[in-house]
Amino acid sequence: MQKIFRPSPKSFKNTFCVFQELPLSSLEALTVQYASKSGSSYYYTKKGMYRVSNHWGRLANSKWRLEAMDPESDSKTKLGFAPWTHFYPDNAVEQLYYLEMNYAMNTVNYQHKNNPNYTGKAILRTSFETTKKIKQIRNLLNLTSWAKYYEYDDLDVLRKKIIEELIFTNKTLEEIKRALI
């Protein structure tokens, strides 16, 4: 009989975690150990947690994101796995988050400072400040109306210059734009 591993209830409260998407077939040998009212299923192992859900992001008092497989699965219900070591503390007051830009995919995301990939170069911010910067960067990526006030040869180069300043300095968007005029 399979021994059931049960983590402490505090393991998930006020946490940030990035799960990696896996094929649903990865669950064949596992038994559901917790099913939430919202329809998510949880499978605990000594190495980490498997979660099957159709919703990711902000969950009650935690921030859990799913990194999609390549190619991404068509199903709205996704399986994610995260090792226990990838659950980091979260709160609204500490500067815990930094921004990561993927220019190839034209996406911006936030990561936790305890992530082993953090180099210390990107500015750390609170959750609120991070959300504000992400919104500004997404607007820069998706809109062009802001660019009509600038002289430039390549809009992508201008975007990158502004985005890099937002990620690696404490300058406001207004300060950055003013310096470019």
Buried (B, 14 or more C-beta within 10 A) or exposed (E): EEEEEEBEEEEBEBBBBBBBBBEEEEBEEEEEBEEEEEEBBBBBBEEBBBBBBEBBEEBEEBBBBBEEBEEEBEEEEBBBBBEBEBBBEBEEEEEBBBBBBEEEEEEBBBBBBEBEEBEEEBBBBBBEBBEBBBEBBEEBBEEEEBBEEEEEEEEEEBBBEBBEBBBEEEBBBEEBBEEEE
